[in-house]
């Protein structure tokens, strides 16, 4: 995801990881997960977003400058998954 927000619906379970796809992704905010961060910088050399956990609440992954890979457990896209691009 590049410069956008990914919103997971409430009820998600399992692990989610967020990685920078380049040297750095800036303005990364994780909400509704076990480990939350605000306006952080993720770097390839420092995998701050690895092995986080859903809490059952709705969760968001937001990046304002850069591209991140978001990986989670599951075979299919969950109902209610929402992706917004740009600064909404």
Residue pairs with C-beta under 8 A, 6 or more apart in sequence:
1 61
1 63
1 67
1 68
1 69
1 70
1 83
2 63
2 66
2 67
2 85
3 63
3 64
3 65
3 66
3 67
3 85
3 86
3 87
4 62
4 63
4 83
4 84
4 85
4 86
5 60
5 61
5 62
5 82
5 83
5 84
5 88
6 60
6 61
6 62
6 70
6 81
6 82
6 83
7 58
7 59
7 60
7 81
7 82
7 83
7 84
8 16
8 32
8 54
8 58
8 59
8 60
8 72
8 78
8 80
8 81
9 58
9 78
9 79
9 80
9 81
10 56
10 57
10 58
11 56
12 54
12 56
12 59
12 72
12 78
13 54
13 56
13 73
14 53
14 54
14 72
14 73
14 74
15 51
15 52
15 53
15 54
15 72
15 73
16 33
16 52
16 53
16 54
16 59
16 61
16 70
16 71
16 72
16 73
17 47
17 49
17 50
17 51
17 52
17 70
17 71
17 72
18 28
18 30
18 42
18 49
18 50
18 52
18 61
18 68
18 69
18 70
18 71
19 42
19 44
19 47
19 49
19 50
19 68
19 69
19 71
20 42
20 43
20 44
20 66
20 67
20 68
21 66
21 67
21 68
21 69
22 44
22 66
22 67
23 43
23 44
24 41
24 42
24 43
24 44
24 66
25 41
25 42
25 63
25 65
25 66
25 67
25 68
26 41
26 63
26 64
26 65
26 66
27 39
27 40
27 41
27 62
27 63
27 64
27 65
27 66
28 37
28 39
28 40
28 41
28 42
28 49
28 61
28 62
28 63
28 64
28 66
28 68
29 36
29 37
29 38
29 39
29 40
29 60
29 61
29 62
30 36
30 37
30 49
30 52
30 59
30 60
30 61
30 62
31 59
31 60
31 62
32 54
32 55
32 57
32 58
32 59
32 60
33 52
33 53
33 54
33 55
33 59
34 52
34 53
34 54
34 55
35 52
35 53
37 48
37 49
39 64
40 48
42 48
42 49
42 66
42 68
49 68
54 72
61 68
61 70
64 87
